[in-house]
Amino acid sequence: MLVSLGTMGTVSADAKLKVMVNNSSVNYGVQIVSGQTMVPLKAFESFKNTSIQWEARTKQVTIVRDSMKIMLAVGSRTAWKNSESVQLDAPASIMDGRVTVPLRFIAEALGARVTVDATTNTVWVQERANAKLVQNYNSRDLVVSRIAALQFPVEEREPSQLTGDNEALSMSYYFLKADLMDIS
């Protein structure tokens, strides 16, 4: 269970709950509805190769990433993952002019890892590398492999603060020289 702070049918904003999606804080619109953490749809815009569409006339959301297609309608407890129907504990809704969706359902359907740190009351959503990125990383072509390594998602539990006396935002990557690789 993600975070159970509400009762069936209730809506509450929890100022103490922090939501981090791909190391970025979701600073607006986080709600607890029927015990489910709901976040604005825009929280998933940082996912690579993901298309998010909102159809205002039908109030339907469509999210596509790789071979996964997710469809939700505002107010409906039935969602679709590809051709499979899924029952939701809390439906997508519109709050303060924003479309909000069940965080865990969307994140896990997109292949992300969801963890909860109860001591800090923080929900962490971290995108995982897709199959193509992993394949490129394992490529025998050193250029392709290096580019893939630089594209891997970086999980950061404590966001770094850049100060004058550290290099908090720098990273080092080490690669074998091409002539040292076994290219047989």
Buried (B, 14 or more C-beta within 10 A) or exposed (E): EBBEBBEEEEBEEBEEBBBBBBBEEBEEBBBBBBBBBBBBBBBBEBBEEBEBEEEEEEBBBBBBBEEEBBBBBBEBBEBBBEEEEBEBBBBBBEBEEBBBBBBBBBBBBBBBEBEBEEEEEBBBBBBBBBEEBEEBBEBEEBEBBBBBBEEEBEEEEEEEEEEEEEEEEEEEEEEEEEEEEEEE
